[in-house]
Amino acid sequence: MEKLFGTDGIRGVPWKYPFTVDFIRKIGSAASLVLSNCKGAHPYPVALIGMDSRASGRSIKKALIEGLSAHNFKILDLGIISTPAVAYLVKREKADFGIVISASHNPPEFNGIKFFSRHGLKLSEAIEAKIEKLLLSGSGLPFKTSGLDIHKKDYSADYEDFIKSTLPRGFSLKGLKIVLDCANGAAYKIAPRIFRDLGADLKVIGDRPDGKNINLGCGALHTDKMSSAAARAGAFCGISLDGDADRCIFSDEKGVVLDGDNLMAMGAAYLLEKGRLTNRKVALTFMSNYGLIKYLETLGVKTTQVPVGDKNVTDAMEKADLKIGGESSGHIIFREFAPTGDGILTALQILAAARDLDRPLSWFKNRWKRFPQHLEALKVAHKPPLHAVRGFSDKVSKFEKQLKGNGRIFIRYSGTEPLLRILVEGESQVKIKDIAEDLLSHYKKHSGGLL
């Protein structure tokens, strides 16, 4: 069966398949059929819908609502709002499900559709498969363009109150100079308001969305403006959100960037010190730096590693009752407070730890040593199982023995692109580069699956 859902919802380019108006209507209709089976607290089915600042969002929202309304859904239109805010509100409002129209950190020409269950969690693969089966069955899915039950709601104050409620009593950012980059995205209003309400001396960039500039030269994937502004201003730190504000990246007072691995190292160590790290264990993805794993080992903290995607991290945390997990990309989940990644919440929890310990962020960054990494990416036409590529697994095993526990090899196909990724980590940059290039050459020669 064709795969529509990737690691984070359905992504595409409006108005090309699967983001044609007709198919978007079908997505809304199919989702309402599958997800309304969850009994809500209302006498009628309710769905929340929000979006980031992309120009295509309004038209996508209109088509989705037309599909949803065919099954008599009451729609609460939240307007421009962050992904984690929708995740929080769908559970609080006891809705059947929530939808976010966003392509997260992707450039403005893309867009996406993400779903949240009534528990505020991203959908399981089994539920996604049910929606896909309906969409690809060939049978007609109804929609209507009139008589739509839409109610515009502004829950921003409720979400702000929730975020502040996660902070220690009396917490303040008074006296802290902070540079905040909102990526011209969903949190361009609410994030500065929260930080200023907490007393921060704030310089804001990336807070002028025009529908076409989300994530362009700003945000969590483009941190140069944020980090250089923080260094110039003599700020305590800089913070970059991404387009839908479910991730964040920091810089320290010197303008040195701290990614999700740095935030995980800091957050895990702090929770351990405070006795809040259940089972002395955290969840990471296979892309997390090997140096982070070794550092956590020195603290007596174990790790469980899962495929890339914050949904996979969340699942692992739920199963093992873990309090923190995350990705190097800046998706960090503080499960004490929220079941999904939230860039604003993460930023404030990190600042709360720094304030409590009275240390600059550069001190935390220097607590562990990052292993050199070498990443190769190869476009492929097909994705044959790696064990079926002649001699490939044997070669990987040989190199893993050479690394002798002081490095690792991680190889995977992308879940959203026609790519093979080979990541090698170790103590020697030259050695890991040679290993990655050797494995890439072997794959090219024996896979038969190149573009």
C-alpha positions as CSV (number, residue, x, y, z in Angstrom):
1,M,0.0,0.0,0.0
2,E,1.2,3.5,-0.8
3,K,2.6,5.3,2.3
4,L,1.1,8.8,2.9
5,F,2.1,9.3,6.5
6,G,5.8,9.9,7.2
7,T,7.5,10.3,10.5
8,D,5.4,13.4,11.3
9,G,2.1,13.4,9.5
10,I,1.5,13.9,5.8
11,R,3.9,16.3,4.0
12,G,3.8,17.7,0.5
13,V,3.8,20.7,-1.8
14,P,0.5,22.5,-2.2
15,W,-1.2,22.0,-4.8
16,K,0.4,18.8,-5.9
17,Y,-0.7,15.3,-4.9
18,P,-1.4,14.5,-2.1
19,F,-2.1,18.2,-1.4
20,T,-4.7,18.8,-4.1
21,V,-7.9,20.4,-2.8
22,D,-9.9,17.2,-3.6
23,F,-7.5,14.9,-1.8
24,I,-7.2,17.2,1.3
25,R,-11.0,17.0,1.6
26,K,-10.7,13.3,1.5
27,I,-8.1,13.4,4.2
28,G,-10.5,15.3,6.4
29,S,-13.3,13.0,5.6
30,A,-11.3,9.8,6.2
31,A,-9.8,11.1,9.4
32,S,-13.2,12.0,10.8
33,L,-14.5,8.5,10.1
34,V,-11.6,6.8,11.8
35,L,-11.0,9.2,14.7
36,S,-14.6,9.8,15.7
37,N,-14.8,6.2,16.8
38,C,-13.1,7.4,20.0
39,K,-15.9,8.4,22.3
40,G,-15.6,12.0,23.2
41,A,-17.1,13.9,26.1
42,H,-19.5,15.8,23.9
43,P,-22.9,14.8,22.5
44,Y,-21.4,15.6,19.0
45,P,-18.0,15.0,17.5
46,V,-15.5,17.9,18.0
47,A,-12.2,18.5,16.2
48,L,-9.7,21.3,16.9
49,I,-7.7,22.7,14.0
50,G,-4.8,25.1,14.0
51,M,-2.0,26.1,11.6
52,D,1.3,27.8,11.3
53,S,2.0,31.0,9.3
54,R,2.3,29.5,5.8
55,A,0.3,31.2,3.1
56,S,-1.1,27.9,1.9
57,G,-2.5,27.1,5.4
58,R,-5.9,28.9,5.0
59,S,-6.8,27.0,1.8
60,I,-5.7,23.7,3.2
61,K,-7.8,24.4,6.3
62,K,-10.9,25.2,4.3
63,A,-10.6,21.9,2.3
64,L,-10.0,19.9,5.5
65,I,-13.0,21.4,7.2
66,E,-15.2,20.6,4.2
67,G,-14.2,17.0,4.6
68,L,-14.7,16.9,8.3
69,S,-18.1,18.6,8.1
70,A,-19.5,15.8,5.9
71,H,-19.7,13.8,9.2
72,N,-21.2,16.6,11.2
73,F,-18.1,17.6,13.2
74,K,-18.1,20.8,15.2
75,I,-14.9,22.5,14.3
76,L,-13.0,24.7,16.8
77,D,-10.7,26.9,14.6
78,L,-7.7,28.0,16.7
79,G,-6.1,30.1,14.0
80,I,-2.3,30.4,13.9
81,I,-1.1,28.4,16.9
82,S,1.8,26.1,17.8
83,T,1.7,22.4,17.3
84,P,2.2,21.6,21.1
85,A,-0.5,24.1,22.0
86,V,-3.0,22.0,19.9
87,A,-1.7,18.8,21.5
88,Y,-2.4,20.3,25.0
89,L,-5.8,21.8,24.1
90,V,-7.3,18.8,22.4
91,K,-6.9,16.8,25.6
92,R,-8.0,19.7,27.8
93,E,-11.1,20.4,25.7
94,K,-11.9,16.6,25.5
95,A,-12.2,16.8,21.7
96,D,-12.2,13.7,19.5
97,F,-9.0,14.8,17.8
98,G,-6.8,17.7,16.7
99,I,-5.3,18.8,13.4
100,V,-2.3,21.0,12.8
101,I,-1.5,22.3,9.3
102,S,2.2,22.7,9.3
103,A,5.4,21.4,7.7
104,S,7.3,22.2,10.9
105,H,10.9,23.2,10.1
106,N,10.5,22.8,6.3
107,P,10.7,25.8,3.9
108,P,7.5,27.8,3.2
109,E,6.8,26.1,-0.1
110,F,5.9,22.9,1.8
111,N,3.0,22.2,4.1
112,G,1.8,19.3,6.2
113,I,-1.1,17.8,8.1
114,K,-0.5,16.4,11.6
115,F,-3.1,14.7,13.7
116,F,-3.4,14.3,17.5
117,S,-5.6,11.8,19.4
118,R,-7.9,12.9,22.1
119,H,-5.1,12.1,24.5
120,G,-2.9,14.8,22.9
121,L,-0.6,12.2,21.3
122,K,0.4,11.7,17.7
123,L,-1.5,8.9,16.0
124,S,-0.2,5.3,16.1
125,E,0.9,3.6,12.9
126,A,-2.1,1.4,13.2
127,I,-4.5,4.3,13.2
128,E,-2.6,6.0,10.4
129,A,-2.9,2.8,8.4
130,K,-6.7,2.8,8.8
131,I,-6.9,6.4,7.4
132,E,-4.6,5.5,4.5
133,K,-6.7,2.5,3.7
134,L,-9.8,4.6,3.4
135,L,-7.9,7.3,1.4
136,L,-6.5,4.8,-1.1
137,S,-9.5,2.5,-1.4
138,G,-10.9,4.2,-4.4
139,S,-14.3,4.7,-2.9
140,G,-15.7,8.2,-2.7
141,L,-15.4,10.1,0.5
142,P,-18.1,12.7,1.1
143,F,-17.6,16.4,1.8
144,K,-19.8,19.5,1.9
145,T,-19.1,23.2,1.2
146,S,-21.9,24.8,3.0
147,G,-23.5,24.6,6.5
148,L,-20.1,24.1,8.1
149,D,-20.1,24.2,11.9
150,I,-17.0,26.4,12.6
151,H,-16.3,28.2,15.8
152,K,-13.2,30.5,16.0
153,K,-11.5,30.1,19.4
154,D,-8.5,31.9,21.0
155,Y,-7.1,29.7,23.7
156,S,-3.7,31.4,23.8
157,A,-4.1,32.7,27.3
158,D,-5.0,29.1,28.5
159,Y,-1.9,27.7,26.9
160,E,0.3,30.5,28.4
161,D,-1.1,29.7,31.8
162,F,-0.3,26.0,31.3
163,I,3.3,26.8,30.3
164,K,3.8,29.0,33.3
165,S,2.3,26.3,35.6
166,T,5.1,23.9,34.8
167,L,7.7,26.3,36.3
168,P,9.0,26.4,39.9
169,R,7.0,28.6,42.2
170,G,8.3,32.2,42.0
171,F,10.3,31.5,38.9
172,S,11.4,34.7,37.1
173,L,13.6,35.6,34.1
174,K,14.1,39.1,35.5
175,G,17.5,40.4,34.8
176,L,18.2,37.9,32.0
177,K,18.9,39.2,28.5
178,I,17.6,36.7,26.0
179,V,17.5,36.6,22.2
180,L,14.4,34.8,20.9
181,D,14.0,33.7,17.3
182,C,10.4,32.7,16.4
183,A,11.2,31.5,12.9
184,N,8.5,33.7,11.5
185,G,6.2,30.9,12.5
186,A,3.4,29.8,14.7
187,A,4.7,31.2,18.0
188,Y,5.6,34.6,16.8
189,K,3.2,36.3,19.2
190,I,2.7,33.9,22.1
191,A,6.4,33.0,22.7
192,P,7.6,36.7,23.2
193,R,4.6,37.4,25.4
194,I,5.4,34.4,27.7
195,F,9.1,35.4,28.0
196,R,8.3,39.1,28.7
197,D,5.6,38.1,31.2
198,L,8.3,36.2,33.1
199,G,10.5,39.3,33.2
200,A,13.0,38.6,30.4
201,D,14.9,41.5,28.8
202,L,14.0,40.2,25.4
203,K,15.3,40.8,21.8
204,V,13.0,39.1,19.3
205,I,13.8,38.2,15.7
206,G,11.8,36.1,13.3
207,D,8.5,37.6,14.5
208,R,7.2,39.1,11.2
209,P,5.6,36.3,9.2
210,D,4.3,37.2,5.8
211,G,3.2,33.7,4.7
212,K,6.4,33.2,2.6
213,N,9.2,33.6,5.1
214,I,8.7,30.8,7.7
215,N,12.0,29.1,8.6
216,L,13.9,31.2,5.9
217,G,17.3,32.1,7.3
218,C,15.9,31.8,10.8
219,G,14.6,29.3,13.3
220,A,16.0,26.0,14.7
221,L,17.7,25.0,11.4
222,H,19.3,28.4,10.8
223,T,20.7,29.6,14.1
224,D,23.4,32.0,12.8
225,K,21.3,35.2,13.3
226,M,20.2,34.1,16.8
227,S,23.6,33.0,18.0
228,S,25.5,36.0,16.7
229,A,22.8,38.4,18.1
230,A,23.1,36.7,21.5
231,A,26.9,37.1,21.5
232,R,26.8,40.7,20.4
233,A,24.2,41.6,23.0
234,G,26.0,40.0,25.8
235,A,22.8,37.9,26.4
236,F,22.5,35.0,28.8
237,C,21.4,32.9,25.8
238,G,19.7,32.8,22.5
239,I,16.8,30.5,21.6
240,S,15.5,29.5,18.2
241,L,12.2,27.8,17.8
242,D,11.1,26.1,14.5
243,G,8.1,27.0,12.4
244,D,5.5,25.2,14.5
245,A,7.4,25.6,17.8
246,D,7.7,22.0,18.8
247,R,11.5,22.2,19.0
248,C,14.1,24.6,20.1
249,I,17.9,25.1,19.8
250,F,20.0,27.3,22.2
251,S,23.1,29.3,22.0
252,D,25.2,30.1,25.1
253,E,26.4,33.5,26.1
254,K,29.3,33.2,23.7
255,G,27.2,32.5,20.7
256,V,28.1,28.8,20.7
257,V,25.1,26.6,19.6
258,L,23.6,24.0,21.9
259,D,21.6,21.4,20.0
260,G,19.1,18.8,21.3
261,D,21.9,16.5,22.6
262,N,23.2,19.3,24.7
263,L,19.7,20.0,26.1
264,M,19.2,16.3,26.8
265,A,22.6,16.1,28.7
266,M,21.6,19.2,30.7
267,G,18.0,18.2,31.3
268,A,18.8,14.6,32.3
269,A,21.6,15.5,34.7
270,Y,19.4,18.1,36.3
271,L,16.4,15.8,36.8
272,L,18.7,13.1,38.2
273,E,20.2,15.6,40.7
274,K,16.7,16.6,41.8
275,G,15.5,13.0,42.1
276,R,13.0,13.4,39.3
277,L,14.6,11.0,36.7
278,T,12.5,7.9,37.0
279,N,14.3,4.6,36.4
280,R,17.5,6.5,35.9
281,K,16.9,6.2,32.1
282,V,16.2,8.5,29.1
283,A,15.0,8.0,25.6
284,L,17.1,9.0,22.6
285,T,17.1,8.4,18.9
286,F,19.7,6.5,16.9
287,M,21.0,9.9,15.7
288,S,21.9,11.1,19.2
289,N,25.6,11.6,19.6
290,Y,27.6,8.7,21.0
291,G,29.4,11.1,23.3
292,L,26.0,11.9,25.0
293,I,25.4,8.2,25.6
294,K,28.9,7.8,27.2
295,Y,28.4,10.9,29.3
296,L,25.0,9.6,30.6
297,E,26.7,6.3,31.4
298,T,29.2,8.1,33.7
299,L,26.2,9.5,35.6
300,G,24.6,6.1,36.0
301,V,21.9,6.9,33.5
302,K,20.8,4.3,30.9
303,T,19.5,5.1,27.5
304,T,16.9,3.5,25.2
305,Q,17.4,4.4,21.5
306,V,14.6,4.4,18.9
307,P,14.2,5.4,15.2
308,V,14.1,9.1,14.4
309,G,10.8,10.9,15.1
310,D,9.5,12.4,18.3
311,K,6.5,10.0,18.2
312,N,8.9,7.1,18.6
313,V,10.6,8.8,21.5
314,T,7.2,9.4,23.1
315,D,6.2,5.8,22.7
316,A,9.4,4.6,24.3
317,M,8.9,7.0,27.2
318,E,5.3,5.8,27.8
319,K,6.3,2.2,27.8
320,A,9.2,2.6,30.3
321,D,7.7,5.5,32.3
322,L,10.5,7.9,31.5
323,K,10.5,11.6,32.3
324,I,12.7,13.0,29.6
325,G,13.6,12.1,26.0
326,G,14.5,13.8,22.8
327,E,16.3,14.2,19.5
328,S,19.4,16.1,18.5
329,S,17.1,18.3,16.3
330,G,15.7,19.9,19.5
331,H,12.6,17.9,20.0
332,I,12.7,17.4,23.8
333,I,9.9,15.9,25.7
334,F,9.5,16.7,29.4
335,R,6.9,14.0,30.1
336,E,6.2,15.4,33.6
337,F,4.3,18.2,31.9
338,A,3.5,17.2,28.3
339,P,3.4,14.0,26.2
340,T,4.9,15.7,23.1
341,G,7.8,18.0,22.2
342,D,7.2,21.7,23.0
343,G,9.9,24.3,22.1
344,I,8.7,27.0,24.5
345,L,8.2,24.6,27.4
346,T,11.7,23.0,26.7
347,A,13.3,26.4,26.6
348,L,11.8,27.5,29.9
349,Q,12.7,24.1,31.7
350,I,16.3,24.5,30.5
351,L,16.4,28.1,31.8
352,A,14.8,27.0,35.1
353,A,17.6,24.4,35.6
354,A,20.3,27.0,34.7
355,R,18.8,29.5,37.1
356,D,18.5,27.0,39.9
357,L,22.2,25.9,39.5
358,D,23.4,29.4,38.9
359,R,25.6,28.5,35.9
360,P,26.0,29.9,32.4
361,L,25.0,27.7,29.6
362,S,28.6,27.4,28.5
363,W,29.3,25.5,31.7
364,F,26.7,22.9,30.9
365,K,28.0,22.5,27.3
366,N,31.5,21.7,28.5
367,R,30.3,18.9,30.8
368,W,30.5,16.3,28.1
369,K,32.6,15.5,25.0
370,R,30.9,15.2,21.6
371,F,32.2,12.4,19.4
372,P,33.1,13.3,15.8
373,Q,30.4,12.3,13.3
374,H,30.5,11.6,9.6
375,L,27.2,11.4,7.7
376,E,26.8,10.3,4.1
377,A,23.5,10.6,2.2
378,L,22.7,8.8,-1.0
379,K,19.7,9.2,-3.3
380,V,18.1,5.8,-4.1
381,A,15.4,4.7,-6.5
382,H,14.5,1.6,-4.3
383,K,15.1,0.6,-0.7
384,P,16.3,-3.0,-0.7
385,P,16.7,-4.5,2.8
386,L,20.2,-3.8,3.9
387,H,20.8,-7.4,4.8
388,A,20.0,-8.3,1.2
389,V,22.8,-6.1,-0.2
390,R,25.6,-8.6,-0.9
391,G,28.4,-8.5,1.7
392,F,27.1,-5.3,3.3
393,S,26.1,-6.6,6.7
394,D,29.5,-8.4,7.0
395,K,31.4,-5.2,6.2
396,V,29.4,-3.3,8.8
397,S,30.1,-5.9,11.5
398,K,33.8,-5.7,10.6
399,F,34.0,-2.0,11.1
400,E,31.9,-2.1,14.3
401,K,34.6,-4.5,15.8
402,Q,37.3,-2.0,14.8
403,L,35.5,0.8,16.7
404,K,35.7,-1.4,19.8
405,G,33.0,0.2,21.8
406,N,34.3,3.7,21.2
407,G,32.0,4.6,18.3
408,R,29.1,3.2,16.3
409,I,27.6,2.8,12.9
410,F,24.0,3.7,12.1
411,I,22.5,3.1,8.7
412,R,18.9,3.7,7.7
413,Y,16.6,4.7,4.8
414,S,14.8,8.1,5.2
415,G,11.2,7.8,6.1
416,T,10.2,10.8,4.0
417,E,12.8,11.0,1.2
418,P,14.4,8.6,-1.3
419,L,17.7,8.6,0.7
420,L,20.0,6.2,2.4
421,R,21.9,7.7,5.4
422,I,25.1,6.3,6.8
423,L,26.2,7.8,10.1
424,V,29.6,6.8,11.6
425,E,30.8,8.1,15.0
426,G,34.2,7.6,16.7
427,E,37.2,9.2,18.2
428,S,39.1,9.7,15.0
429,Q,37.5,12.0,12.3
430,V,39.8,10.4,9.6
431,K,38.8,6.9,10.5
432,I,35.1,7.4,10.6
433,K,35.2,9.2,7.3
434,D,37.0,6.3,5.7
435,I,34.5,3.8,7.1
436,A,31.5,5.8,5.9
437,E,32.9,6.2,2.4
438,D,33.8,2.5,2.2
439,L,30.3,1.5,3.2
440,L,28.8,4.0,0.8
441,S,31.0,2.6,-2.1
442,H,30.0,-1.0,-1.2
443,Y,26.3,-0.1,-1.2
444,K,26.5,1.7,-4.6
445,K,28.3,-1.3,-6.1
446,H,26.0,-4.0,-4.8
447,S,22.5,-2.6,-4.2
448,G,21.2,-2.0,-7.7
449,G,18.9,0.7,-6.3
450,L,20.5,4.0,-7.2
451,L,18.7,6.9,-8.9
